[in-house]
Amino acid sequence: MKYLSWILMWFEAISRLRINLDKSELIPVGCVENVKALAVELGCKVGRLPSSYLGLPLGAPFKFMATWDGVEKRFRKRLDNQIEVRADSERFFAGKWGS
Protein backbone atom coordinates (compact mmCIF):
# COMPACT_ATOMS: atom_id res chain seq x y z
CA MET A 1 0.00 0.00 0.00
CA LYS A 2 2.92 2.28 0.72
CA TYR A 3 4.12 1.99 -2.89
CA LEU A 4 0.68 2.76 -4.32
CA SER A 5 0.52 5.93 -2.23
CA TRP A 6 3.93 6.96 -3.58
CA ILE A 7 2.83 6.29 -7.17
CA LEU A 8 -0.28 8.41 -6.71
CA MET A 9 1.74 11.19 -5.09
CA TRP A 10 4.29 11.21 -7.93
CA PHE A 11 1.50 11.17 -10.54
CA GLU A 12 -0.02 14.27 -8.93
CA ALA A 13 3.38 16.01 -8.77
CA ILE A 14 4.36 15.26 -12.36
CA SER A 15 0.98 15.81 -14.03
CA ARG A 16 -0.09 18.71 -11.79
CA LEU A 17 -3.48 17.00 -11.56
CA ARG A 18 -5.25 16.22 -8.31
CA ILE A 19 -6.68 12.74 -7.76
CA ASN A 20 -10.05 13.02 -6.05
CA LEU A 21 -10.32 9.70 -4.22
CA ASP A 22 -13.77 10.65 -2.88
CA LYS A 23 -15.10 10.27 -6.43
CA SER A 24 -12.89 7.30 -7.32
CA GLU A 25 -13.82 3.63 -7.37
CA LEU A 26 -11.64 0.61 -6.81
CA ILE A 27 -12.83 -2.01 -9.31
CA PRO A 28 -11.48 -5.49 -8.52
CA VAL A 29 -10.67 -7.75 -11.45
CA GLY A 30 -10.73 -11.43 -10.62
CA CYS A 31 -10.59 -12.62 -7.02
CA VAL A 32 -9.19 -9.87 -4.79
CA GLU A 33 -8.99 -10.37 -1.05
CA ASN A 34 -9.72 -7.49 1.32
CA VAL A 35 -11.09 -5.18 -1.37
CA LYS A 36 -13.17 -3.28 1.16
CA ALA A 37 -10.17 -2.76 3.43
CA LEU A 38 -8.10 -1.47 0.50
CA ALA A 39 -10.87 0.91 -0.51
CA VAL A 40 -11.15 2.24 3.03
CA GLU A 41 -7.40 2.74 3.25
CA LEU A 42 -7.35 4.61 -0.08
CA GLY A 43 -10.47 6.58 0.79
CA CYS A 44 -12.54 5.49 -2.20
CA LYS A 45 -15.54 3.25 -2.96
CA VAL A 46 -15.64 -0.31 -4.24
CA GLY A 47 -17.11 -0.46 -7.73
CA ARG A 48 -17.90 -3.25 -10.14
CA LEU A 49 -18.13 -3.85 -13.86
CA PRO A 50 -19.92 -2.85 -15.98
CA SER A 51 -19.22 0.74 -15.03
CA SER A 52 -18.91 3.96 -17.00
CA TYR A 53 -16.19 6.52 -17.52
CA LEU A 54 -17.08 9.91 -19.02
CA GLY A 55 -20.44 8.43 -19.98
CA LEU A 56 -18.93 5.53 -21.92
CA PRO A 57 -19.58 1.98 -20.76
CA LEU A 58 -16.63 0.00 -19.36
CA GLY A 59 -16.71 -3.74 -19.14
CA ALA A 60 -19.99 -3.99 -21.03
CA PRO A 61 -20.32 -6.04 -24.21
CA PHE A 62 -19.73 -3.29 -26.80
CA LYS A 63 -21.38 -5.15 -29.67
CA PHE A 64 -24.83 -5.02 -28.07
CA MET A 65 -26.93 -2.07 -29.23
CA ALA A 66 -28.43 -1.60 -25.74
CA THR A 67 -24.95 -0.79 -24.42
CA TRP A 68 -24.81 2.34 -26.57
CA ASP A 69 -28.39 3.56 -26.02
CA GLY A 70 -27.40 5.84 -23.13
CA VAL A 71 -24.41 7.24 -25.03
CA GLU A 72 -26.56 7.93 -28.09
CA LYS A 73 -29.27 9.58 -25.99
CA ARG A 74 -26.78 11.97 -24.32
CA PHE A 75 -25.13 12.73 -27.67
CA ARG A 76 -28.48 13.58 -29.32
CA LYS A 77 -29.48 15.76 -26.35
CA ARG A 78 -26.25 17.77 -26.54
CA LEU A 79 -26.56 18.09 -30.31
CA ASP A 80 -30.15 19.34 -29.99
CA ASN A 81 -29.04 21.90 -27.38
CA GLN A 82 -26.28 23.17 -29.67
CA ILE A 83 -28.71 23.51 -32.58
CA GLU A 84 -31.13 25.48 -30.38
CA VAL A 85 -28.38 27.82 -29.16
CA ARG A 86 -27.14 28.42 -32.70
CA ALA A 87 -30.67 29.11 -33.98
CA ASP A 88 -31.30 31.56 -31.11
CA SER A 89 -28.05 33.43 -31.79
CA GLU A 90 -28.77 33.60 -35.54
CA ARG A 91 -32.23 35.08 -34.84
CA PHE A 92 -30.69 37.59 -32.43
CA PHE A 93 -28.02 38.79 -34.86
CA ALA A 94 -30.40 38.78 -37.84
CA GLY A 95 -32.86 40.94 -35.90
CA LYS A 96 -30.20 43.33 -34.68
CA TRP A 97 -28.19 43.83 -37.87
CA GLY A 98 -30.34 42.23 -40.54
CA SER A 99 -32.69 43.95 -42.88
Secondary structure, DSSP 8 states (H G I E B T S, - for coil): -HHHHHHHHHHHHHH-----TTS-EE---S--TTHHHHHHHHT-EE--SSEEETTEEESS-TTSHHHHHHHHHHHHHHHHHHHHHHHHHHHHHHHHH--
